[in-house]
Amino acid sequence: MIFAGIYATKYKNDCLIMNSDGEVLFNAFTIFNNKESFDELYQKIKSCSTDLSKIKVGLETIGY
């Protein structure tokens, strides 16, 4: 299983991608709230597994 954690704020989102063994596949990185950044996130997630059903994404917001 692959896990993508996203800490969302109004202007940017901090992300980390790891597997179920706790191995970090992509160290923490920042994406912004635009299509190009979300395309970058999608490509990173997609590169981790050919079976997209094995990928879980969690999102947490801080409320502003």
Biopython code that builds the backbone (N, CA, C, O; Angstrom):
import numpy as np
from Bio.PDB.StructureBuilder import StructureBuilder

atoms = [
    (1, "MET", "N", (0.845, -1.177, 0.000)),
    (1, "MET", "CA", (0.000, 0.000, 0.000)),
    (1, "MET", "C", (0.891, 1.241, 0.000)),
    (1, "MET", "O", (1.946, 1.264, 0.633)),
    (2, "ILE", "N", (0.454, 2.257, -0.711)),
    (2, "ILE", "CA", (1.149, 3.545, -0.778)),
    (2, "ILE", "C", (0.244, 4.584, -0.112)),
    (2, "ILE", "O", (-0.962, 4.619, -0.357)),
    (3, "PHE", "N", (0.835, 5.416, 0.722)),
    (3, "PHE", "CA", (0.093, 6.464, 1.414)),
    (3, "PHE", "C", (0.655, 7.831, 1.037)),
    (3, "PHE", "O", (1.865, 8.051, 1.098)),
    (4, "ALA", "N", (-0.229, 8.746, 0.647)),
    (4, "ALA", "CA", (0.144, 10.129, 0.383)),
    (4, "ALA", "C", (-0.565, 10.986, 1.421)),
    (4, "ALA", "O", (-1.794, 11.022, 1.478)),
    (5, "GLY", "N", (0.213, 11.666, 2.229)),
    (5, "GLY", "CA", (-0.352, 12.549, 3.246)),
    (5, "GLY", "C", (-0.218, 13.984, 2.798)),
    (5, "GLY", "O", (0.851, 14.411, 2.363)),
    (6, "ILE", "N", (-1.304, 14.730, 2.903)),
    (6, "ILE", "CA", (-1.312, 16.122, 2.464)),
    (6, "ILE", "C", (-1.812, 16.984, 3.616)),
    (6, "ILE", "O", (-2.901, 16.761, 4.144)),
    (7, "TYR", "N", (-1.016, 17.959, 3.996)),
    (7, "TYR", "CA", (-1.382, 18.944, 5.013)),
    (7, "TYR", "C", (-1.745, 20.208, 4.252)),
    (7, "TYR", "O", (-0.864, 20.898, 3.739)),
    (8, "ALA", "N", (-3.023, 20.515, 4.176)),
    (8, "ALA", "CA", (-3.523, 21.573, 3.300)),
    (8, "ALA", "C", (-3.716, 22.893, 4.031)),
    (8, "ALA", "O", (-4.246, 22.935, 5.142)),
    (9, "THR", "N", (-3.283, 23.958, 3.395)),
    (9, "THR", "CA", (-3.544, 25.311, 3.870)),
    (9, "THR", "C", (-4.117, 26.128, 2.710)),
    (9, "THR", "O", (-4.295, 25.609, 1.608)),
    (10, "LYS", "N", (-4.397, 27.369, 2.956)),
    (10, "LYS", "CA", (-5.050, 28.208, 1.955)),
    (10, "LYS", "C", (-4.206, 28.388, 0.688)),
    (10, "LYS", "O", (-4.748, 28.411, -0.417)),
    (11, "TYR", "N", (-2.889, 28.516, 0.841)),
    (11, "TYR", "CA", (-2.054, 28.842, -0.310)),
    (11, "TYR", "C", (-1.140, 27.713, -0.771)),
    (11, "TYR", "O", (-0.693, 27.707, -1.918)),
    (12, "LYS", "N", (-0.859, 26.757, 0.116)),
    (12, "LYS", "CA", (0.061, 25.687, -0.252)),
    (12, "LYS", "C", (-0.294, 24.419, 0.514)),
    (12, "LYS", "O", (-1.070, 24.439, 1.468)),
    (13, "ASN", "N", (0.297, 23.321, 0.067)),
    (13, "ASN", "CA", (0.034, 22.020, 0.684)),
    (13, "ASN", "C", (1.363, 21.301, 0.850)),
    (13, "ASN", "O", (2.152, 21.227, -0.092)),
    (14, "ASP", "N", (1.613, 20.774, 2.032)),
    (14, "ASP", "CA", (2.827, 20.008, 2.285)),
    (14, "ASP", "C", (2.465, 18.531, 2.161)),
    (14, "ASP", "O", (1.464, 18.077, 2.714)),
    (15, "CYS", "N", (3.289, 17.795, 1.431)),
    (15, "CYS", "CA", (2.979, 16.404, 1.096)),
    (15, "CYS", "C", (4.134, 15.484, 1.452)),
    (15, "CYS", "O", (5.290, 15.905, 1.506)),
    (16, "LEU", "N", (3.805, 14.232, 1.691)),
    (16, "LEU", "CA", (4.787, 13.178, 1.929)),
    (16, "LEU", "C", (4.179, 11.893, 1.385)),
    (16, "LEU", "O", (2.989, 11.637, 1.566)),
    (17, "ILE", "N", (5.001, 11.086, 0.716)),
    (17, "ILE", "CA", (4.524, 9.824, 0.170)),
    (17, "ILE", "C", (5.388, 8.705, 0.729)),
    (17, "ILE", "O", (6.615, 8.756, 0.654)),
    (18, "MET", "N", (4.725, 7.677, 1.300)),
    (18, "MET", "CA", (5.446, 6.552, 1.891)),
    (18, "MET", "C", (4.693, 5.250, 1.620)),
    (18, "MET", "O", (3.528, 5.259, 1.224)),
    (19, "ASN", "N", (5.383, 4.132, 1.842)),
    (19, "ASN", "CA", (4.711, 2.841, 1.668)),
    (19, "ASN", "C", (4.305, 2.285, 3.031)),
    (19, "ASN", "O", (4.591, 2.889, 4.065)),
    (20, "SER", "N", (3.642, 1.138, 3.027)),
    (20, "SER", "CA", (3.118, 0.569, 4.266)),
    (20, "SER", "C", (4.213, 0.022, 5.185)),
    (20, "SER", "O", (3.946, -0.294, 6.345)),
    (21, "ASP", "N", (5.439, -0.092, 4.677)),
    (21, "ASP", "CA", (6.569, -0.493, 5.512)),
    (21, "ASP", "C", (7.220, 0.706, 6.211)),
    (21, "ASP", "O", (8.179, 0.539, 6.965)),
    (22, "GLY", "N", (6.703, 1.905, 5.962)),
    (22, "GLY", "CA", (7.251, 3.109, 6.568)),
    (22, "GLY", "C", (8.388, 3.728, 5.782)),
    (22, "GLY", "O", (8.995, 4.703, 6.227)),
    (23, "GLU", "N", (8.686, 3.167, 4.606)),
    (23, "GLU", "CA", (9.750, 3.721, 3.754)),
    (23, "GLU", "C", (9.237, 4.964, 3.046)),
    (23, "GLU", "O", (8.211, 4.922, 2.368)),
    (24, "VAL", "N", (9.952, 6.064, 3.204)),
    (24, "VAL", "CA", (9.567, 7.314, 2.560)),
    (24, "VAL", "C", (9.961, 7.241, 1.090)),
    (24, "VAL", "O", (11.132, 7.062, 0.756)),
    (25, "LEU", "N", (8.967, 7.380, 0.217)),
    (25, "LEU", "CA", (9.214, 7.320, -1.219)),
    (25, "LEU", "C", (9.503, 8.699, -1.790)),
    (25, "LEU", "O", (10.302, 8.835, -2.716)),
    (26, "PHE", "N", (8.862, 9.715, -1.246)),
    (26, "PHE", "CA", (9.130, 11.110, -1.592)),
    (26, "PHE", "C", (9.163, 11.893, -0.289)),
    (26, "PHE", "O", (8.161, 11.971, 0.422)),
    (27, "ASN", "N", (10.313, 12.471, 0.020)),
    (27, "ASN", "CA", (10.426, 13.314, 1.211)),
    (27, "ASN", "C", (9.433, 14.463, 1.121)),
    (27, "ASN", "O", (8.910, 14.762, 0.047)),
    (28, "ALA", "N", (9.182, 15.093, 2.239)),
    (28, "ALA", "CA", (8.223, 16.198, 2.288)),
    (28, "ALA", "C", (8.525, 17.222, 1.201)),
    (28, "ALA", "O", (9.664, 17.650, 1.018)),
    (29, "PHE", "N", (7.472, 17.599, 0.488)),
    (29, "PHE", "CA", (7.584, 18.603, -0.561)),
    (29, "PHE", "C", (6.326, 19.459, -0.546)),
    (29, "PHE", "O", (5.302, 19.057, 0.005)),
    (30, "THR", "N", (6.405, 20.621, -1.142)),
    (30, "THR", "CA", (5.293, 21.566, -1.147)),
    (30, "THR", "C", (4.712, 21.679, -2.547)),
    (30, "THR", "O", (5.442, 21.766, -3.535)),
    (31, "ILE", "N", (3.390, 21.677, -2.613)),
    (31, "ILE", "CA", (2.712, 22.012, -3.857)),
    (31, "ILE", "C", (1.792, 23.197, -3.570)),
    (31, "ILE", "O", (1.340, 23.400, -2.443)),
    (32, "PHE", "N", (1.535, 23.957, -4.603)),
    (32, "PHE", "CA", (0.668, 25.122, -4.468)),
    (32, "PHE", "C", (-0.704, 24.794, -5.034)),
    (32, "PHE", "O", (-0.875, 23.779, -5.710)),
    (33, "ASN", "N", (-1.655, 25.628, -4.767)),
    (33, "ASN", "CA", (-3.037, 25.387, -5.173)),
    (33, "ASN", "C", (-3.266, 25.805, -6.616)),
    (33, "ASN", "O", (-4.027, 26.729, -6.904)),
    (34, "ASN", "N", (-2.586, 25.099, -7.520)),
    (34, "ASN", "CA", (-2.797, 25.328, -8.944)),
    (34, "ASN", "C", (-2.683, 23.991, -9.679)),
    (34, "ASN", "O", (-2.183, 23.010, -9.130)),
    (35, "LYS", "N", (-3.143, 23.968, -10.899)),
    (35, "LYS", "CA", (-3.186, 22.725, -11.669)),
    (35, "LYS", "C", (-1.808, 22.116, -11.862)),
    (35, "LYS", "O", (-1.656, 20.899, -11.762)),
    (36, "GLU", "N", (-0.802, 22.936, -12.135)),
    (36, "GLU", "CA", (0.544, 22.416, -12.377)),
    (36, "GLU", "C", (1.076, 21.665, -11.157)),
    (36, "GLU", "O", (1.667, 20.594, -11.296)),
    (37, "SER", "N", (0.872, 22.215, -9.983)),
    (37, "SER", "CA", (1.341, 21.565, -8.761)),
    (37, "SER", "C", (0.590, 20.269, -8.492)),
    (37, "SER", "O", (1.192, 19.275, -8.085)),
    (38, "PHE", "N", (-0.727, 20.273, -8.717)),
    (38, "PHE", "CA", (-1.482, 19.044, -8.493)),
    (38, "PHE", "C", (-1.149, 17.985, -9.546)),
    (38, "PHE", "O", (-1.209, 16.789, -9.258)),
    (39, "ASP", "N", (-0.798, 18.411, -10.759)),
    (39, "ASP", "CA", (-0.319, 17.459, -11.761)),
    (39, "ASP", "C", (0.999, 16.828, -11.304)),
    (39, "ASP", "O", (1.212, 15.629, -11.479)),
    (40, "GLU", "N", (1.877, 17.643, -10.719)),
    (40, "GLU", "CA", (3.144, 17.137, -10.184)),
    (40, "GLU", "C", (2.889, 16.110, -9.079)),
    (40, "GLU", "O", (3.523, 15.055, -9.048)),
    (41, "LEU", "N", (1.969, 16.417, -8.183)),
    (41, "LEU", "CA", (1.620, 15.486, -7.109)),
    (41, "LEU", "C", (1.078, 14.185, -7.690)),
    (41, "LEU", "O", (1.476, 13.100, -7.267)),
    (42, "TYR", "N", (0.180, 14.291, -8.649)),
    (42, "TYR", "CA", (-0.405, 13.102, -9.264)),
    (42, "TYR", "C", (0.667, 12.228, -9.917)),
    (42, "TYR", "O", (0.638, 11.004, -9.786)),
    (43, "GLN", "N", (1.608, 12.852, -10.614)),
    (43, "GLN", "CA", (2.672, 12.090, -11.275)),
    (43, "GLN", "C", (3.558, 11.376, -10.249)),
    (43, "GLN", "O", (3.966, 10.236, -10.475)),
    (44, "LYS", "N", (3.853, 12.026, -9.141)),
    (44, "LYS", "CA", (4.651, 11.386, -8.095)),
    (44, "LYS", "C", (3.910, 10.198, -7.504)),
    (44, "LYS", "O", (4.490, 9.129, -7.316)),
    (45, "ILE", "N", (2.632, 10.385, -7.213)),
    (45, "ILE", "CA", (1.837, 9.296, -6.658)),
    (45, "ILE", "C", (1.754, 8.150, -7.652)),
    (45, "ILE", "O", (1.945, 6.991, -7.284)),
    (46, "LYS", "N", (1.473, 8.466, -8.901)),
    (46, "LYS", "CA", (1.318, 7.449, -9.939)),
    (46, "LYS", "C", (2.619, 6.670, -10.171)),
    (46, "LYS", "O", (2.576, 5.494, -10.531)),
    (47, "SER", "N", (3.763, 7.311, -9.970)),
    (47, "SER", "CA", (5.041, 6.638, -10.192)),
    (47, "SER", "C", (5.346, 5.586, -9.120)),
    (47, "SER", "O", (6.253, 4.771, -9.290)),
    (48, "CYS", "N", (4.605, 5.602, -8.038)),
    (48, "CYS", "CA", (4.857, 4.677, -6.929)),
    (48, "CYS", "C", (4.196, 3.319, -7.115)),
    (48, "CYS", "O", (4.639, 2.340, -6.514)),
    (49, "SER", "N", (3.151, 3.231, -7.928)),
    (49, "SER", "CA", (2.448, 1.962, -8.106)),
    (49, "SER", "C", (1.661, 1.987, -9.410)),
    (49, "SER", "O", (1.056, 3.000, -9.763)),
    (50, "THR", "N", (1.675, 0.871, -10.115)),
    (50, "THR", "CA", (0.873, 0.772, -11.333)),
    (50, "THR", "C", (-0.582, 0.461, -11.007)),
    (50, "THR", "O", (-1.462, 0.648, -11.847)),
    (51, "ASP", "N", (-0.836, -0.012, -9.793)),
    (51, "ASP", "CA", (-2.195, -0.327, -9.351)),
    (51, "ASP", "C", (-2.698, 0.811, -8.463)),
    (51, "ASP", "O", (-2.391, 0.858, -7.272)),
    (52, "LEU", "N", (-3.468, 1.720, -9.044)),
    (52, "LEU", "CA", (-3.928, 2.898, -8.299)),
    (52, "LEU", "C", (-4.866, 2.543, -7.147)),
    (52, "LEU", "O", (-5.076, 3.369, -6.259)),
    (53, "SER", "N", (-5.432, 1.344, -7.138)),
    (53, "SER", "CA", (-6.285, 0.940, -6.015)),
    (53, "SER", "C", (-5.463, 0.669, -4.761)),
    (53, "SER", "O", (-6.028, 0.526, -3.677)),
    (54, "LYS", "N", (-4.152, 0.598, -4.885)),
    (54, "LYS", "CA", (-3.249, 0.367, -3.750)),
    (54, "LYS", "C", (-2.750, 1.673, -3.144)),
    (54, "LYS", "O", (-1.857, 1.664, -2.297)),
    (55, "ILE", "N", (-3.320, 2.792, -3.575)),
    (55, "ILE", "CA", (-2.869, 4.107, -3.105)),
    (55, "ILE", "C", (-3.979, 4.758, -2.283)),
    (55, "ILE", "O", (-5.134, 4.814, -2.705)),
    (56, "LYS", "N", (-3.608, 5.243, -1.114)),
    (56, "LYS", "CA", (-4.547, 5.952, -0.238)),
    (56, "LYS", "C", (-4.010, 7.368, -0.019)),
    (56, "LYS", "O", (-2.815, 7.565, 0.200)),
    (57, "VAL", "N", (-4.906, 8.339, -0.082)),
    (57, "VAL", "CA", (-4.531, 9.736, 0.107)),
    (57, "VAL", "C", (-5.287, 10.276, 1.312)),
    (57, "VAL", "O", (-6.507, 10.146, 1.407)),
    (58, "GLY", "N", (-4.537, 10.887, 2.234)),
    (58, "GLY", "CA", (-5.127, 11.508, 3.403)),
    (58, "GLY", "C", (-4.910, 13.004, 3.341)),
    (58, "GLY", "O", (-3.843, 13.469, 2.939)),
    (59, "LEU", "N", (-5.915, 13.756, 3.736)),
    (59, "LEU", "CA", (-5.854, 15.209, 3.673)),
    (59, "LEU", "C", (-6.268, 15.785, 5.015)),
    (59, "LEU", "O", (-7.294, 15.403, 5.578)),
    (60, "GLU", "N", (-5.461, 16.707, 5.521)),
    (60, "GLU", "CA", (-5.787, 17.384, 6.771)),
    (60, "GLU", "C", (-5.679, 18.884, 6.530)),
    (60, "GLU", "O", (-4.721, 19.351, 5.915)),
    (61, "THR", "N", (-6.656, 19.631, 7.011)),
    (61, "THR", "CA", (-6.631, 21.082, 6.877)),
    (61, "THR", "C", (-6.459, 21.724, 8.248)),
    (61, "THR", "O", (-6.722, 21.106, 9.279)),
    (62, "ILE", "N", (-6.012, 22.978, 8.236)),
    (62, "ILE", "CA", (-5.872, 23.684, 9.503)),
    (62, "ILE", "C", (-6.963, 24.735, 9.687)),
    (62, "ILE", "O", (-6.984, 25.427, 10.705)),
    (63, "GLY", "N", (-7.862, 24.864, 8.724)),
    (63, "GLY", "CA", (-9.018, 25.717, 8.907)),
    (63, "GLY", "C", (-8.879, 27.158, 8.464)),
    (63, "GLY", "O", (-9.758, 27.966, 8.761)),
    (64, "TYR", "N", (-7.810, 27.515, 7.764)),
    (64, "TYR", "CA", (-7.753, 28.859, 7.188)),
    (64, "TYR", "C", (-7.180, 28.834, 5.822)),
    (64, "TYR", "O", (-7.058, 29.881, 5.186)),
]
sb = StructureBuilder()
sb.init_structure("model")
sb.init_model(0)
sb.init_chain("A")
sb.init_seg("    ")
for serial, (resi, resn, name, xyz) in enumerate(atoms, 1):
    if name == "N":
        sb.init_residue(resn, " ", resi, " ")
    sb.init_atom(name, np.array(xyz, "f"), 0.0, 1.0, " ", f" {name:<3s}", serial, name[0])
structure = sb.get_structure()
